[in-house]
Amino acid sequence: MNHYPKVEAYIISTIDASGYDVKQPETDKEKLQFVYDTFQTEYGWRTKQVSLLEAIADWISGLPSSCNIEFKNHLIIELAKAWGLLHDKSSERAIDDFLNRWFKFMAQRLLGLWHRNGIC
C-alpha cells in the first residue's frame, strides 16, 4: 500500500506563508514553490556543504515557520499510525527508528513533491 499520498498531503497542509511578505499561495504547486524559494533563501547555502536532501532535513528540523512539520514525538507517532507506517503493536525499536528518521523522511517526500511539480 502506498502511504505517500497521505504523507504528501500532510506536508502541503503544513505550508504557511502568513508570516511572509508574499502573495499567499493558493494551489499546491504555488505552496510548494513558496516553500522551495523560502528554503533556498534561508538555507540554500547548506547544500554546498551536504546533499540537498540533508540540507532539507536540517532545515525542517529547525522548525521553519513556512513549513510546520510536526516535531513532538507523541504526535509524530500518531501521524505514523494514522498513515499505516507504524501500528499499535510496533516495538519500541521500530518507533525509535521511525522517530530518528522523521525529518529525513519528510525531506524525501518534500523533495519528491518538488521534483514531480517541476520545481527543482
N, CA and C atoms as an extended XYZ file, in Angstrom:
360
Properties=species:S:1:pos:R:3:atomname:S:1:resname:S:1:resid:I:1 pbc="F F F"
N         0.847       -1.181        0.000 N   MET     1
C         0.000        0.000        0.000 CA  MET     1
C         0.892        1.243        0.000 C   MET     1
N         0.559        2.187       -0.831 N   ASN     2
C         1.334        3.417       -0.935 CA  ASN     2
C         0.789        4.451        0.052 C   ASN     2
N         1.596        4.768        1.044 N   HIS     3
C         1.193        5.722        2.076 CA  HIS     3
C         1.592        7.154        1.720 C   HIS     3
N         2.377        7.304        0.665 N   TYR     4
C         2.927        8.626        0.354 CA  TYR     4
C         1.882        9.694        0.037 C   TYR     4
N         0.778        9.388       -0.634 N   PRO     5
C        -0.205       10.464       -0.875 CA  PRO     5
C        -0.695       11.121        0.421 C   PRO     5
N        -0.918       10.332        1.473 N   LYS     6
C        -1.349       10.897        2.753 CA  LYS     6
C        -0.235       11.752        3.358 C   LYS     6
N         0.986       11.257        3.293 N   VAL     7
C         2.134       11.982        3.841 CA  VAL     7
C         2.329       13.285        3.077 C   VAL     7
N         2.246       13.219        1.767 N   GLU     8
C         2.468       14.403        0.952 CA  GLU     8
C         1.344       15.417        1.112 C   GLU     8
N         0.119       14.954        1.267 N   ALA     9
C        -0.996       15.874        1.546 CA  ALA     9
C        -0.763       16.572        2.883 C   ALA     9
N        -0.259       15.822        3.856 N   TYR    10
C         0.071       16.408        5.155 CA  TYR    10
C         1.126       17.499        5.000 C   TYR    10
N         2.196       17.200        4.266 N   ILE    11
C         3.265       18.185        4.085 CA  ILE    11
C         2.708       19.460        3.466 C   ILE    11
N         1.926       19.320        2.426 N   ILE    12
C         1.345       20.504        1.777 CA  ILE    12
C         0.471       21.280        2.756 C   ILE    12
N        -0.250       20.559        3.620 N   SER    13
C        -1.125       21.228        4.588 CA  SER    13
C        -0.343       22.024        5.630 C   SER    13
N         0.940       21.709        5.806 N   THR    14
C         1.748       22.414        6.801 CA  THR    14
C         2.395       23.679        6.264 C   THR    14
N         2.306       23.905        4.970 N   ILE    15
C         2.952       25.070        4.364 CA  ILE    15
C         2.143       26.313        4.695 C   ILE    15
N         2.848       27.314        5.236 N   ASP    16
C         2.182       28.516        5.739 CA  ASP    16
C         2.999       29.754        5.380 C   ASP    16
N         2.438       30.600        4.544 N   ALA    17
C         3.129       31.827        4.114 CA  ALA    17
C         2.664       33.048        4.888 C   ALA    17
N         1.859       32.860        5.930 N   SER    18
C         1.254       34.004        6.618 CA  SER    18
C         2.271       34.931        7.276 C   SER    18
N         3.435       34.450        7.644 N   GLY    19
C         4.434       35.297        8.277 CA  GLY    19
C         5.390       35.943        7.293 C   GLY    19
N         5.098       35.845        6.012 N   TYR    20
C         5.994       36.326        4.971 CA  TYR    20
C         5.304       37.410        4.149 C   TYR    20
N         6.100       38.296        3.620 N   ASP    21
C         5.583       39.390        2.796 CA  ASP    21
C         5.517       38.935        1.338 C   ASP    21
N         4.623       37.970        1.105 N   VAL    22
C         4.433       37.415       -0.232 CA  VAL    22
C         2.941       37.249       -0.483 C   VAL    22
N         2.596       37.140       -1.762 N   LYS    23
C         1.218       36.799       -2.113 CA  LYS    23
C         0.966       35.384       -1.585 C   LYS    23
N        -0.133       35.206       -0.908 N   GLN    24
C        -0.445       33.906       -0.320 CA  GLN    24
C        -0.646       32.859       -1.413 C   GLN    24
N         0.117       31.777       -1.360 N   PRO    25
C        -0.052       30.718       -2.364 CA  PRO    25
C        -1.405       30.043       -2.191 C   PRO    25
N        -2.023       29.724       -3.313 N   GLU    26
C        -3.344       29.111       -3.264 CA  GLU    26
C        -3.321       27.648       -3.702 C   GLU    26
N        -2.615       27.358       -4.766 N   THR    27
C        -2.582       25.983       -5.262 CA  THR    27
C        -1.458       25.208       -4.572 C   THR    27
N        -1.531       23.890       -4.685 N   ASP    28
C        -0.473       23.066       -4.120 CA  ASP    28
C         0.877       23.433       -4.727 C   ASP    28
N         0.913       23.622       -6.047 N   LYS    29
C         2.171       23.956       -6.703 CA  LYS    29
C         2.697       25.305       -6.206 C   LYS    29
N         1.825       26.277       -6.028 N   GLU    30
C         2.261       27.577       -5.503 CA  GLU    30
C         2.807       27.431       -4.079 C   GLU    30
N         2.166       26.606       -3.270 N   LYS    31
C         2.651       26.372       -1.912 CA  LYS    31
C         4.034       25.717       -1.943 C   LYS    31
N         4.183       24.726       -2.802 N   LEU    32
C         5.468       24.041       -2.910 CA  LEU    32
C         6.554       24.972       -3.435 C   LEU    32
N         6.205       25.834       -4.389 N   GLN    33
C         7.174       26.805       -4.902 CA  GLN    33
C         7.570       27.786       -3.801 C   GLN    33
N         6.591       28.234       -3.028 N   PHE    34
C         6.874       29.145       -1.919 CA  PHE    34
C         7.839       28.516       -0.917 C   PHE    34
N         7.572       27.281       -0.517 N   VAL    35
C         8.433       26.657        0.489 CA  VAL    35
C         9.818       26.352       -0.092 C   VAL    35
N         9.890       26.043       -1.380 N   TYR    36
C        11.197       25.844       -2.028 CA  TYR    36
C        11.980       27.157       -2.036 C   TYR    36
N        11.339       28.226       -2.464 N   ASP    37
C        12.008       29.530       -2.504 CA  ASP    37
C        12.453       29.959       -1.112 C   ASP    37
N        11.620       29.706       -0.128 N   THR    38
C        11.956       30.047        1.251 CA  THR    38
C        13.145       29.218        1.727 C   THR    38
N        13.119       27.926        1.427 N   PHE    39
C        14.254       27.069        1.777 CA  PHE    39
C        15.536       27.600        1.149 C   PHE    39
N        15.482       27.925       -0.140 N   GLN    40
C        16.681       28.402       -0.827 CA  GLN    40
C        17.202       29.697       -0.197 C   GLN    40
N        16.290       30.590        0.163 N   THR    41
C        16.690       31.853        0.777 CA  THR    41
C        17.284       31.646        2.168 C   THR    41
N        16.628       30.817        2.958 N   GLU    42
C        17.027       30.643        4.350 CA  GLU    42
C        18.150       29.631        4.549 C   GLU    42
N        18.222       28.629        3.677 N   TYR    43
C        19.119       27.516        3.973 CA  TYR    43
C        19.803       26.923        2.744 C   TYR    43
N        19.606       27.534        1.597 N   GLY    44
C        20.194       27.009        0.372 CA  GLY    44
C        21.705       26.906        0.435 C   GLY    44
N        22.338       27.785        1.194 N   TRP    45
C        23.795       27.766        1.349 CA  TRP    45
C        24.289       26.413        1.871 C   TRP    45
N        23.456       25.726        2.632 N   ARG    46
C        23.854       24.462        3.256 CA  ARG    46
C        24.057       23.355        2.220 C   ARG    46
N        23.424       23.485        1.052 N   THR    47
C        23.539       22.438        0.032 CA  THR    47
C        24.951       22.343       -0.532 C   THR    47
N        25.759       23.367       -0.343 N   LYS    48
C        27.152       23.304       -0.785 CA  LYS    48
C        27.996       22.466        0.182 C   LYS    48
N        27.489       22.266        1.388 N   GLN    49
C        28.222       21.522        2.420 CA  GLN    49
C        27.774       20.068        2.519 C   GLN    49
N        26.489       19.837        2.304 N   VAL    50
C        25.921       18.486        2.388 CA  VAL    50
C        25.004       18.293        1.188 C   VAL    50
N        24.406       17.153        1.069 N   SER    51
C        23.478       16.911       -0.037 CA  SER    51
C        22.219       17.772        0.122 C   SER    51
N        21.505       17.933       -0.968 N   LEU    52
C        20.245       18.669       -0.928 CA  LEU    52
C        19.288       18.028        0.075 C   LEU    52
N        19.202       16.709        0.068 N   LEU    53
C        18.312       16.005        0.994 CA  LEU    53
C        18.683       16.297        2.447 C   LEU    53
N        19.964       16.219        2.764 N   GLU    54
C        20.412       16.511        4.130 CA  GLU    54
C        20.119       17.958        4.505 C   GLU    54
N        20.318       18.871        3.575 N   ALA    55
C        20.047       20.284        3.850 CA  ALA    55
C        18.565       20.507        4.132 C   ALA    55
N        17.699       19.867        3.361 N   ILE    56
C        16.253       19.999        3.588 CA  ILE    56
C        15.893       19.429        4.956 C   ILE    56
N        16.427       18.252        5.286 N   ALA    57
C        16.141       17.627        6.588 CA  ALA    57
C        16.622       18.527        7.727 C   ALA    57
N        17.813       19.089        7.591 N   ASP    58
C        18.328       20.016        8.612 CA  ASP    58
C        17.412       21.216        8.768 C   ASP    58
N        16.988       21.765        7.642 N   TRP    59
C        16.133       22.956        7.646 CA  TRP    59
C        14.797       22.646        8.322 C   TRP    59
N        14.175       21.547        7.934 N   ILE    60
C        12.885       21.173        8.523 CA  ILE    60
C        13.036       20.939       10.025 C   ILE    60
N        14.125       20.303       10.434 N   SER    61
C        14.313       20.020       11.858 CA  SER    61
C        14.530       21.291       12.672 C   SER    61
N        14.881       22.383       12.004 N   GLY    62
C        14.995       23.680       12.673 CA  GLY    62
C        13.658       24.385       12.830 C   GLY    62
N        12.586       23.731       12.403 N   LEU    63
C        11.205       24.203       12.561 CA  LEU    63
C        10.953       25.553       11.894 C   LEU    63
N        11.161       25.626       10.576 N   PRO    64
C        10.883       26.879        9.879 CA  PRO    64
C         9.396       27.219        9.921 C   PRO    64
N         9.083       28.491       10.006 N   SER    65
C         7.679       28.897       10.099 CA  SER    65
C         6.929       28.690        8.787 C   SER    65
N         7.632       28.514        7.701 N   SER    66
C         6.990       28.324        6.399 CA  SER    66
C         6.505       26.897        6.179 C   SER    66
N         6.973       25.983        6.996 N   CYS    67
C         6.634       24.568        6.829 CA  CYS    67
C         6.565       23.948        8.223 C   CYS    67
N         5.380       23.865        8.753 N   ASN    68
C         5.183       23.472       10.154 CA  ASN    68
C         5.052       21.964       10.345 C   ASN    68
N         6.102       21.255        9.990 N   ILE    69
C         6.149       19.805       10.172 CA  ILE    69
C         6.166       19.507       11.676 C   ILE    69
N         5.403       18.520       12.079 N   GLU    70
C         5.325       18.153       13.496 CA  GLU    70
C         6.703       17.781       14.037 C   GLU    70
N         6.937       18.137       15.308 N   PHE    71
C         8.218       17.817       15.932 CA  PHE    71
C         8.065       17.093       17.268 C   PHE    71
N         6.862       17.010       17.785 N   LYS    72
C         6.643       16.330       19.064 CA  LYS    72
C         6.511       14.829       18.820 C   LYS    72
N         7.324       14.053       19.535 N   ASN    73
C         7.376       12.615       19.292 CA  ASN    73
C         6.027       11.927       19.369 C   ASN    73
N         5.237       12.226       20.396 N   HIS    74
C         3.955       11.515       20.530 CA  HIS    74
C         3.008       11.847       19.372 C   HIS    74
N         3.089       13.054       18.833 N   LEU    75
C         2.242       13.414       17.692 CA  LEU    75
C         2.776       12.821       16.392 C   LEU    75
N         4.091       12.715       16.271 N   ILE    76
C         4.687       12.046       15.107 CA  ILE    76
C         4.244       10.582       15.085 C   ILE    76
N         4.256        9.945       16.236 N   ILE    77
C         3.829        8.549       16.323 CA  ILE    77
C         2.356        8.417       15.933 C   ILE    77
N         1.525        9.335       16.378 N   GLU    78
C         0.098        9.311       15.997 CA  GLU    78
C        -0.063        9.440       14.489 C   GLU    78
N         0.685       10.365       13.885 N   LEU    79
C         0.617       10.527       12.428 CA  LEU    79
C         1.048        9.239       11.734 C   LEU    79
N         2.160        8.678       12.164 N   ALA    80
C         2.667        7.449       11.544 CA  ALA    80
C         1.646        6.324       11.637 C   ALA    80
N         0.979        6.211       12.752 N   LYS    81
C        -0.053        5.178       12.906 CA  LYS    81
C        -1.243        5.471       11.995 C   LYS    81
N        -1.648        6.709       11.912 N   ALA    82
C        -2.777        7.078       11.047 CA  ALA    82
C        -2.467        6.788        9.574 C   ALA    82
N        -1.209        6.929        9.198 N   TRP    83
C        -0.796        6.677        7.820 CA  TRP    83
C        -0.477        5.211        7.561 C   TRP    83
N        -0.495        4.377        8.590 N   GLY    84
C        -0.177        2.964        8.438 CA  GLY    84
C         1.319        2.677        8.384 C   GLY    84
N         2.138        3.620        8.794 N   LEU    85
C         3.588        3.425        8.794 CA  LEU    85
C         4.084        2.793       10.093 C   LEU    85
N         3.308        2.909       11.144 N   LEU    86
C         3.518        2.217       12.409 CA  LEU    86
C         2.169        1.641       12.809 C   LEU    86
N         2.176        0.640       13.656 N   HIS    87
C         0.907        0.104       14.153 CA  HIS    87
C         0.946        0.081       15.675 C   HIS    87
N        -0.178       -0.216       16.285 N   ASP    88
C        -0.287       -0.179       17.743 CA  ASP    88
C         0.684       -1.120       18.435 C   ASP    88
N         1.073       -2.180       17.772 N   LYS    89
C         1.981       -3.145       18.386 CA  LYS    89
C         3.427       -2.980       17.899 C   LYS    89
N         3.746       -1.827       17.327 N   SER    90
C         5.124       -1.579       16.903 CA  SER    90
C         6.040       -1.625       18.115 C   SER    90
N         7.198       -2.211       17.925 N   SER    91
C         8.164       -2.300       19.019 CA  SER    91
C         8.746       -0.925       19.325 C   SER    91
N         9.303       -0.803       20.511 N   GLU    92
C         9.967        0.453       20.882 CA  GLU    92
C        11.078        0.774       19.897 C   GLU    92
N        11.777       -0.256       19.459 N   ARG    93
C        12.864       -0.049       18.496 CA  ARG    93
C        12.334        0.499       17.179 C   ARG    93
N        11.230       -0.074       16.696 N   ALA    94
C        10.637        0.396       15.443 CA  ALA    94
C        10.185        1.849       15.580 C   ALA    94
N         9.604        2.181       16.705 N   ILE    95
C         9.159        3.549       16.951 CA  ILE    95
C        10.358        4.489       17.014 C   ILE    95
N        11.390        4.088       17.755 N   ASP    96
C        12.597        4.921       17.845 CA  ASP    96
C        13.243        5.114       16.476 C   ASP    96
N        13.303        4.052       15.690 N   ASP    97
C        13.871        4.162       14.339 CA  ASP    97
C        13.068        5.139       13.491 C   ASP    97
N        11.748        5.047       13.575 N   PHE    98
C        10.907        5.957       12.807 CA  PHE    98
C        11.135        7.401       13.250 C   PHE    98
N        11.162        7.618       14.545 N   LEU    99
C        11.385        8.974       15.061 CA  LEU    99
C        12.749        9.520       14.631 C   LEU    99
N        13.761        8.666       14.636 N   ASN   100
C        15.099        9.094       14.239 CA  ASN   100
C        15.191        9.438       12.757 C   ASN   100
N        14.318        8.864       11.951 N   ARG   101
C        14.315        9.125       10.506 CA  ARG   101
C        13.268       10.153       10.085 C   ARG   101
N        12.482       10.648       11.015 N   TRP   102
C        11.341       11.505       10.720 CA  TRP   102
C        11.670       12.671        9.801 C   TRP   102
N        12.632       13.501       10.166 N   PHE   103
C        12.906       14.692        9.376 CA  PHE   103
C        13.504       14.351        8.014 C   PHE   103
N        14.290       13.299        7.940 N   LYS   104
C        14.815       12.878        6.641 CA  LYS   104
C        13.686       12.323        5.775 C   LYS   104
N        12.774       11.585        6.382 N   PHE   105
C        11.611       11.066        5.654 CA  PHE   105
C        10.768       12.214        5.112 C   PHE   105
N        10.516       13.207        5.931 N   MET   106
C         9.749       14.377        5.477 CA  MET   106
C        10.494       15.103        4.356 C   MET   106
N        11.814       15.207        4.489 N   ALA   107
C        12.625       15.853        3.457 CA  ALA   107
C        12.535       15.079        2.137 C   ALA   107
N        12.574       13.755        2.204 N   GLN   108
C        12.463       12.933        0.998 CA  GLN   108
C        11.134       13.164        0.293 C   GLN   108
N        10.071       13.194        1.072 N   ARG   109
C         8.747       13.392        0.480 CA  ARG   109
C         8.607       14.811       -0.091 C   ARG   109
N         9.144       15.814        0.607 N   LEU   110
C         9.086       17.189        0.102 CA  LEU   110
C         9.902       17.312       -1.177 C   LEU   110
N        11.078       16.737       -1.206 N   LEU   111
C        11.907       16.769       -2.408 CA  LEU   111
C        11.194       16.080       -3.570 C   LEU   111
N        10.538       14.959       -3.286 N   GLY   112
C         9.757       14.281       -4.322 CA  GLY   112
C         8.643       15.156       -4.871 C   GLY   112
N         7.970       15.872       -3.992 N   LEU   113
C         6.918       16.799       -4.431 CA  LEU   113
C         7.496       17.894       -5.314 C   LEU   113
N         8.642       18.440       -4.920 N   TRP   114
C         9.287       19.479       -5.736 CA  TRP   114
C         9.634       18.944       -7.131 C   TRP   114
N        10.193       17.731       -7.179 N   HIS   115
C        10.574       17.138       -8.470 CA  HIS   115
C         9.340       16.908       -9.350 C   HIS   115
N         8.312       16.304       -8.789 N   ARG   116
C         7.113       15.988       -9.571 CA  ARG   116
C         6.386       17.234      -10.049 C   ARG   116
N         6.584       18.346       -9.371 N   ASN   117
C         5.923       19.581       -9.765 CA  ASN   117
C         6.847       20.498      -10.573 C   ASN   117
N         8.006       19.988      -10.982 N   GLY   118
C         8.920       20.751      -11.823 CA  GLY   118
C         9.552       21.940      -11.136 C   GLY   118
N         9.671       21.874       -9.829 N   ILE   119
C        10.205       22.998       -9.057 CA  ILE   119
C        11.717       22.919       -8.941 C   ILE   119
N        12.249       21.725       -8.825 N   CYS   120
C        13.722       21.577       -8.799 CA  CYS   120
C        14.108       20.258       -9.424 C   CYS   120
